[in-house]
Amino acid sequence: MKDPRIEKLAKNLINYSVRLQKGEKVLIENFGLQRELVNALVKEAYAAGGFPFVSLKDHSVDRSLLMGAQKEHFDMIADFEANVMSNMDAYIGLRAGDNISEHSDVPAESMKVHGETVGKKVHRDIRVPKTKWVVLRYPTNSMAQLAKMSTEAFEDFYFNVCNLDYAKMDRAMDALEALMNRTDKVRLVGPGTDLTFSIKDIPAVKCAGQMNIPDGEVYTAPVRDSVNGTITYNTPSPYQGFTFENVQLTFRDGKIVEATANDSERINKIFDTDEGARYIGEFAIGVNPYIQHPMQDILFDEKIDGSFHFTPGECYEDAYNGNKSNIHWDMVMIQRPEYGGGEIYFDDVLIRKDGLFVVPELEGLNPENLK
């Protein structure tokens, strides 16, 4: 029997997230062979009058390719995939896997080659700026384990998160977007954290189901050289197959001048990828009411209710601060009381305390008003 929640998700992805129109081409790229959702997406794409294209991939096969990565070969792969992507109007990236550490033993140099070729030529240069795109996970036993939930309970959680009323969230975000666009100085305070920076004249962007599913953030970027102070992230942060914990970064005039973690040598190698890796490309506030705790999956964790993320690496074109890098690493801090609390100040005015907005125009983004 077909799960009606999958059919609803497919309908939302095609008609709301990528807004597929008659005659448009959509690339459905699936890591993990989640056939039921792929089939439902194909059906909905046809119903919208579009032309679906499907690419089925596997994380273990991807690892085999990466283990022998040479730039000349990956330039060819990038050219091949870029040719496909450049012919698409929309993109749906469906990610699912049984092992989040599948790439943990891939050499860092091979991951760098991938980022500089496929990552840049296909995704950063074409998919992100030139298509209507959305990226999502799909529930697996592995994800349920990371969330410390039964498979059935996790599936219920997943569909609550992914099928909520994103149009309502979008309207509620208007006030925060407007406030961020008027703000100069930001201060973030919490355990092990006291950080200041400017977001003056850098656009704020609402994310309410049209780029990620699940969604629920408003992002901008700091003025590149304005970041000063220290931040201590309180959620595990998987990156390149390794889970970093207890990450603390110290900034001086925008640059990460000290980085420590459960593997300080490894994290500093990542920040030495290129010059931009030690500067921040994104600051975002998370508001999804159904996502309460980290599960080592950034598409969920960066939307956690009462959180923010502060991202070393590449900035987005629509919130441009001039920072270029081959990395974009979303790291999350939760400010609800059970995680130690914290405050966000805009131009010396407290706007959020312990994860809840405290100014009237933003209270529509508190969890009881979004469910």
C-alpha positions as CSV (number, residue, x, y, z in Angstrom):
1,M,0.0,0.0,0.0
2,K,1.3,3.4,-0.9
3,D,2.1,5.8,1.9
4,P,-0.1,9.0,1.3
5,R,2.5,11.0,3.2
6,I,5.0,10.3,0.4
7,E,2.6,11.3,-2.2
8,K,1.9,14.6,-0.3
9,L,5.7,15.2,0.0
10,A,6.2,14.7,-3.8
11,K,3.3,17.0,-4.6
12,N,4.8,19.7,-2.3
13,L,8.3,19.3,-3.8
14,I,7.1,19.6,-7.4
15,N,4.5,22.3,-7.0
16,Y,5.7,24.4,-4.0
17,S,9.5,23.9,-3.6
18,V,10.6,24.0,-7.3
19,R,7.3,25.3,-8.7
20,L,7.6,23.2,-11.8
21,Q,5.9,24.7,-14.9
22,K,4.6,23.1,-18.1
23,G,7.5,22.3,-20.4
24,E,10.2,22.6,-17.7
25,K,12.9,20.0,-17.1
26,V,13.6,18.7,-13.6
27,L,16.6,16.6,-12.6
28,I,15.7,14.2,-9.8
29,E,19.1,13.0,-8.3
30,N,18.8,10.3,-5.8
31,F,21.6,9.0,-3.5
32,G,20.3,5.8,-1.9
33,L,17.6,4.4,-4.3
34,Q,14.5,5.6,-2.5
35,R,12.3,4.3,-5.3
36,E,8.9,5.1,-3.8
37,L,9.5,8.8,-3.5
38,V,11.4,8.9,-6.9
39,N,8.4,7.3,-8.6
40,A,6.0,9.7,-6.9
41,L,8.1,12.7,-8.0
42,V,8.2,11.4,-11.6
43,K,4.4,11.1,-11.5
44,E,3.9,14.6,-10.1
45,A,6.4,16.1,-12.6
46,Y,4.3,14.6,-15.4
47,A,1.1,15.9,-13.8
48,A,2.6,19.4,-13.8
49,G,3.4,19.1,-17.5
50,G,7.1,18.9,-16.9
51,F,9.9,16.5,-18.1
52,P,11.5,14.5,-15.3
53,F,15.1,13.3,-15.6
54,V,16.4,10.8,-13.0
55,S,19.9,10.1,-11.8
56,L,20.3,7.2,-9.3
57,K,23.5,7.1,-7.3
58,D,25.0,5.2,-4.3
59,H,27.2,6.4,-1.5
60,S,29.5,3.4,-1.5
61,V,30.0,3.7,-5.3
62,D,30.7,7.4,-4.8
63,R,33.3,6.4,-2.2
64,S,35.0,4.1,-4.7
65,L,35.3,7.0,-7.2
66,L,36.6,9.4,-4.6
67,M,39.3,7.0,-3.3
68,G,41.0,7.2,-6.7
69,A,40.2,10.8,-7.4
70,Q,42.5,12.7,-9.8
71,K,41.8,16.2,-10.9
72,E,41.9,15.4,-14.6
73,H,39.3,12.7,-14.2
74,F,37.0,14.7,-11.9
75,D,37.2,17.7,-14.3
76,M,35.8,15.3,-16.9
77,I,33.0,14.1,-14.5
78,A,32.3,17.8,-13.7
79,D,32.0,18.7,-17.3
80,F,29.7,15.7,-17.9
81,E,27.4,16.6,-15.0
82,A,27.6,20.3,-15.7
83,N,26.3,19.7,-19.2
84,V,23.3,17.9,-17.8
85,M,22.6,20.5,-15.0
86,S,22.9,23.4,-17.5
87,N,20.0,22.0,-19.4
88,M,17.7,21.8,-16.4
89,D,15.1,24.3,-15.1
90,A,14.8,22.6,-11.7
91,Y,16.7,20.2,-9.4
92,I,15.5,17.9,-6.6
93,G,18.4,16.3,-4.7
94,L,17.2,13.3,-2.6
95,R,19.8,12.0,-0.1
96,A,19.5,8.8,1.9
97,G,22.1,6.4,3.2
98,D,22.8,3.7,5.8
99,N,26.1,5.1,6.9
100,I,26.9,8.8,7.5
101,S,30.6,7.9,7.8
102,E,30.8,6.3,4.3
103,H,33.4,8.9,3.3
104,S,35.4,8.9,6.6
105,D,38.4,7.2,5.1
106,V,38.5,9.2,1.9
107,P,41.7,11.2,1.8
108,A,41.2,14.9,2.4
109,E,43.0,15.7,-0.8
110,S,40.4,13.7,-2.8
111,M,37.6,15.5,-1.1
112,K,39.2,18.8,-2.0
113,V,39.5,17.7,-5.6
114,H,35.8,16.8,-5.6
115,G,34.9,20.2,-4.1
116,E,37.0,22.1,-6.6
117,T,35.5,20.3,-9.6
118,V,32.1,18.7,-9.3
119,G,31.1,20.8,-6.2
120,K,32.1,24.1,-7.9
121,K,31.3,23.6,-11.6
122,V,28.0,21.7,-11.2
123,H,26.5,23.0,-7.9
124,R,27.9,26.3,-7.0
125,D,28.2,27.7,-10.5
126,I,25.1,26.2,-12.1
127,R,22.6,24.5,-9.8
128,V,22.5,27.0,-7.0
129,P,22.3,30.3,-9.0
130,K,20.6,29.1,-12.2
131,T,17.9,26.5,-11.3
132,K,14.9,26.2,-9.0
133,W,16.3,23.6,-6.5
134,V,15.5,21.8,-3.3
135,V,17.6,19.3,-1.4
136,L,16.2,16.8,1.2
137,R,17.0,13.7,3.1
138,Y,14.8,10.6,3.3
139,P,14.2,8.6,6.5
140,T,16.4,5.5,7.0
141,N,17.2,3.2,9.9
142,S,20.5,5.0,10.2
143,M,18.9,8.4,10.6
144,A,16.5,7.0,13.2
145,Q,19.5,5.7,15.1
146,L,21.2,9.1,15.0
147,A,18.0,10.7,16.2
148,K,17.8,8.1,19.0
149,M,14.3,7.1,17.9
150,S,12.5,4.0,16.7
151,T,12.1,3.7,12.9
152,E,8.4,4.2,13.1
153,A,8.6,7.2,15.4
154,F,11.3,8.8,13.3
155,E,9.2,8.4,10.1
156,D,6.3,10.2,11.9
157,F,8.7,12.9,13.0
158,Y,10.1,13.2,9.4
159,F,6.8,13.7,7.7
160,N,5.6,16.2,10.3
161,V,8.7,18.2,9.7
162,C,8.7,17.9,5.9
163,N,5.0,18.4,5.3
164,L,4.3,21.3,7.6
165,D,2.7,24.5,6.3
166,Y,5.7,26.2,4.8
167,A,3.6,28.9,3.2
168,K,2.5,30.0,6.7
169,M,6.1,29.9,7.9
170,D,7.1,32.0,4.9
171,R,4.7,34.8,5.8
172,A,5.8,34.7,9.5
173,M,9.4,35.2,8.3
174,D,8.7,38.5,6.7
175,A,9.2,40.5,9.9
176,L,12.6,38.8,10.7
177,E,13.8,39.3,7.2
178,A,12.9,43.0,7.3
179,L,14.5,43.5,10.7
180,M,17.7,41.8,9.6
181,N,17.8,44.1,6.5
182,R,17.7,47.1,8.9
183,T,20.4,45.8,11.3
184,D,24.0,46.7,11.5
185,K,25.5,45.1,14.6
186,V,24.8,41.5,15.8
187,R,25.9,40.1,19.1
188,L,25.7,36.4,20.0
189,V,26.0,35.4,23.7
190,G,26.0,31.9,25.3
191,P,28.1,29.4,27.2
192,G,31.7,29.9,25.8
193,T,30.3,32.4,23.3
194,D,30.6,36.1,22.9
195,L,30.7,37.2,19.3
196,T,30.1,40.4,17.5
197,F,29.8,41.3,13.8
198,S,28.0,43.5,11.3
199,I,25.4,42.4,8.7
200,K,24.9,45.9,7.4
201,D,23.8,46.1,3.7
202,I,24.0,42.3,3.2
203,P,20.5,41.0,2.2
204,A,18.6,38.6,4.5
205,V,17.0,35.6,2.7
206,K,13.9,33.6,3.9
207,C,14.1,29.8,3.6
208,A,10.6,28.3,3.9
209,G,10.6,25.1,1.9
210,Q,11.9,26.2,-1.5
211,M,15.5,25.2,-1.2
212,N,15.7,22.7,1.6
213,I,13.2,20.2,3.0
214,P,13.0,20.3,6.0
215,D,13.3,24.1,6.1
216,G,13.0,27.0,8.5
217,E,15.8,29.6,8.6
218,V,16.5,33.2,7.6
219,Y,20.1,33.7,6.5
220,T,22.5,36.5,5.7
221,A,26.2,36.9,6.1
222,P,28.5,38.9,8.2
223,V,30.6,41.7,6.7
224,R,33.7,39.6,6.0
225,D,36.2,41.4,8.3
226,S,33.8,42.4,11.1
227,V,33.7,39.2,13.1
228,N,35.4,39.3,16.5
229,G,35.2,37.1,19.6
230,T,34.7,33.4,20.4
231,I,32.0,30.9,19.6
232,T,31.5,27.5,21.1
233,Y,29.2,25.2,19.2
234,N,27.1,22.8,21.2
235,T,26.0,20.3,18.5
236,P,28.0,17.5,16.9
237,S,29.1,18.5,13.3
238,P,29.8,15.8,10.7
239,Y,32.1,16.9,7.9
240,Q,33.9,14.9,5.3
241,G,33.0,11.7,7.1
242,F,34.1,12.7,10.6
243,T,32.0,14.0,13.5
244,F,33.5,17.0,15.2
245,E,32.5,17.9,18.7
246,N,33.3,20.7,21.2
247,V,34.2,23.0,18.4
248,Q,35.4,26.4,19.5
249,L,36.5,29.1,17.1
250,T,38.2,32.5,17.9
251,F,38.0,35.3,15.4
252,R,40.0,38.4,14.9
253,D,38.9,40.9,12.2
254,G,36.9,38.2,10.5
255,K,39.5,35.4,10.5
256,I,39.5,32.2,12.5
257,V,42.8,32.6,14.4
258,E,42.3,29.6,16.7
259,A,40.2,26.4,16.3
260,T,39.9,23.6,18.7
261,A,37.7,20.4,18.7
262,N,37.9,16.7,19.5
263,D,40.4,16.6,16.7
264,S,42.0,20.0,16.5
265,E,44.6,18.9,13.9
266,R,41.9,17.6,11.6
267,I,39.7,20.7,11.9
268,N,42.6,23.0,11.2
269,K,43.5,21.1,8.0
270,I,40.0,21.8,6.8
271,F,40.3,25.5,7.6
272,D,43.5,25.5,5.7
273,T,41.8,24.4,2.5
274,D,42.0,27.9,1.2
275,E,42.0,31.5,2.4
276,G,38.2,31.8,2.5
277,A,37.8,28.7,4.7
278,R,38.9,30.8,7.8
279,Y,36.2,33.4,7.1
280,I,32.5,33.2,7.6
281,G,30.1,32.9,4.7
282,E,26.7,32.7,6.4
283,F,24.8,33.6,9.6
284,A,21.3,32.1,9.9
285,I,18.6,31.8,12.5
286,G,16.7,28.4,12.8
287,V,13.0,28.3,13.5
288,N,11.5,24.9,12.6
289,P,9.2,24.0,15.5
290,Y,9.3,20.3,15.0
291,I,13.1,20.0,15.1
292,Q,14.2,20.1,18.7
293,H,17.5,18.1,18.9
294,P,20.5,17.5,16.8
295,M,20.7,14.3,14.8
296,Q,24.0,14.8,12.9
297,D,22.3,15.7,9.7
298,I,22.8,19.3,8.8
299,L,19.7,19.6,6.7
300,F,17.8,19.0,10.0
301,D,20.2,20.4,12.5
302,E,20.6,23.9,10.9
303,K,16.8,24.4,11.2
304,I,16.6,23.4,14.9
305,D,14.1,25.6,16.9
306,G,16.0,28.1,18.9
307,S,19.2,27.7,17.1
308,F,21.5,29.7,14.8
309,H,24.3,28.5,12.6
310,F,27.6,30.4,11.8
311,T,29.2,29.0,8.7
312,P,32.9,29.0,7.7
313,G,33.5,29.2,4.0
314,E,31.7,30.1,0.8
315,C,29.0,32.8,1.0
316,Y,25.8,32.7,-1.1
317,E,25.4,34.9,-4.1
318,D,22.1,36.3,-2.7
319,A,23.7,37.2,0.6
320,Y,27.1,38.1,-0.7
321,N,30.0,39.2,1.5
322,G,32.8,38.5,-0.9
323,N,34.0,35.3,0.7
324,K,35.1,32.5,-1.7
325,S,36.0,29.0,-0.6
326,N,35.7,25.4,-1.6
327,I,34.1,24.7,1.8
328,H,30.7,25.7,3.2
329,W,30.4,24.2,6.7
330,D,27.2,24.9,8.6
331,M,27.9,24.6,12.4
332,V,25.0,24.9,14.8
333,M,24.5,26.4,18.3
334,I,21.2,25.8,20.1
335,Q,20.2,28.5,22.6
336,R,17.2,26.9,24.3
337,P,17.6,26.5,28.1
338,E,18.3,22.8,28.1
339,Y,21.3,23.5,25.9
340,G,22.6,26.3,28.1
341,G,20.5,29.2,26.9
342,G,21.8,32.3,25.1
343,E,20.8,35.7,23.6
344,I,20.8,37.4,20.2
345,Y,21.1,41.2,20.1
346,F,20.4,43.3,17.0
347,D,21.9,46.8,17.4
348,D,22.1,46.3,21.1
349,V,18.4,45.3,21.4
350,L,17.6,41.8,22.7
351,I,15.5,40.0,20.0
352,R,15.8,36.4,21.2
353,K,16.5,34.9,24.6
354,D,16.9,31.2,25.4
355,G,15.5,30.3,21.9
356,L,12.3,32.4,22.0
357,F,11.8,35.7,20.2
358,V,11.0,38.5,22.7
359,V,10.0,41.4,20.4
360,P,6.3,41.4,19.4
361,E,6.8,41.5,15.6
362,L,8.8,38.3,15.7
363,E,6.7,36.2,18.1
364,G,4.9,34.6,15.1
365,L,8.1,32.6,14.6
366,N,8.0,31.0,18.1
367,P,7.1,27.3,17.9
368,E,3.6,27.5,19.2
369,N,2.7,29.8,16.3
370,L,4.2,27.7,13.5
371,K,2.8,24.3,14.2
